[in-house]
Amino acid sequence: MAASKRADHWVLPKGHIEAGETADAAAVREVREEAGIDAELERPLGETALDIGSEHQRIRFYLMRAIGEVPRQEQRALAWLEAGAAMQRLSFPEARELIRAAAELLDAGGPS
């Protein structure tokens, strides 16, 4: 999906953990809000850390299974792509590496 602040950057869904929420629950909520997908977690996929201004952020990504569609709360550009096309479109190398890792897991027979 297009980044919220730079529409020319393509990113994976992510967001902040709300009070009383686990990282797992936040990931499922963010995918629901941003992509319009009800999903269940399959497994952690990777973590990255970055500094945005004076804030240090740690971002955890998950491999998820889509179980349904819901209305999106955010209206940014959205694209569903095969792994190779997604790696070409994503703006950041960390996101491309996550897609590569997810594709390898799925090609090997699944997330477990």
C-alpha positions in Angstrom: 0.0 0.0 0.0 1.1 3.6 -0.5 2.6 5.2 2.5 0.4 7.7 4.4 2.9 10.6 4.1 4.5 9.8 0.7 2.1 8.3 -1.8 5.1 7.4 -4.0 6.5 5.0 -1.3 5.0 1.5 -1.2 5.0 -0.2 2.3 3.5 -3.1 4.2 0.7 -2.4 6.7 1.9 -1.4 10.1 1.1 0.9 13.0 1.3 1.6 16.7 0.1 -0.7 19.5 -2.8 0.8 21.3 -3.1 0.9 25.2 -3.9 -2.6 26.5 -3.2 -4.2 23.1 -0.6 -6.9 22.3 1.7 -6.7 19.3 -0.2 -9.7 17.8 -3.6 -8.0 18.2 -2.2 -4.7 16.8 -0.9 -6.4 13.7 -4.3 -8.0 13.0 -6.1 -4.7 13.7 -3.8 -2.7 11.4 -4.2 -5.2 8.5 -7.9 -4.9 9.0 -7.9 -1.1 9.1 -5.4 -0.5 6.3 -5.9 -3.4 3.9 -9.5 -4.4 4.6 -8.6 -8.0 5.5 -9.6 -10.0 8.5 -6.6 -12.2 9.1 -5.2 -14.7 11.6 -1.5 -14.8 12.5 0.5 -17.7 11.2 3.9 -16.8 12.6 6.3 -13.9 13.3 8.2 -13.1 10.1 10.8 -10.6 11.2 11.6 -7.4 13.0 13.3 -4.1 12.1 14.1 -1.0 14.0 14.4 2.6 12.8 14.5 6.1 14.1 11.9 8.5 12.9 12.8 12.0 14.1 13.6 11.5 17.8 11.5 8.4 18.2 13.1 4.9 18.1 10.6 2.4 16.7 10.7 -1.4 16.7 8.5 -2.9 14.0 7.4 -6.6 14.1 5.9 -8.2 11.0 3.9 -11.4 10.8 2.9 -13.9 8.1 -0.9 -13.9 8.2 -3.7 -15.9 6.6 -6.6 -13.9 5.1 -10.0 -15.2 6.4 -12.3 -12.5 5.1 -12.7 -9.0 3.8 -14.0 -5.9 5.6 -14.4 -2.3 4.7 -11.1 -0.4 4.9 -10.8 2.5 7.2 -7.9 4.1 5.3 -8.2 5.0 1.6 -4.6 4.8 0.5 -3.7 3.1 -2.8 -3.6 -0.6 -2.3 -2.3 -3.5 -4.5 -2.3 -7.3 -4.1 0.7 -8.6 -5.9 2.7 -11.8 -6.5 5.9 -11.9 -4.4 8.2 -10.9 -7.2 6.1 -7.9 -8.2 5.7 -6.9 -4.6 9.5 -6.9 -4.1 9.9 -4.7 -7.1 7.2 -2.2 -5.9 8.1 -1.9 -2.2 10.2 1.1 -1.4 12.4 -0.2 1.4 14.9 -3.1 1.4 13.7 -4.4 4.7 10.1 -4.9 3.3 11.5 -6.6 0.3 13.4 -9.0 2.5 10.2 -9.8 4.5 8.4 -10.7 1.3 11.3 -12.9 0.1 11.2 -14.7 3.5 7.5 -15.2 3.4 7.6 -16.5 -0.2 10.4 -19.0 0.8 8.2 -20.2 3.7 5.2 -20.7 1.5 7.2 -22.3 -1.3 8.6 -24.8 1.3 5.1 -26.0 2.1 3.7 -23.5 4.6 4.4 -21.4 7.6 4.9 -24.1 10.3 
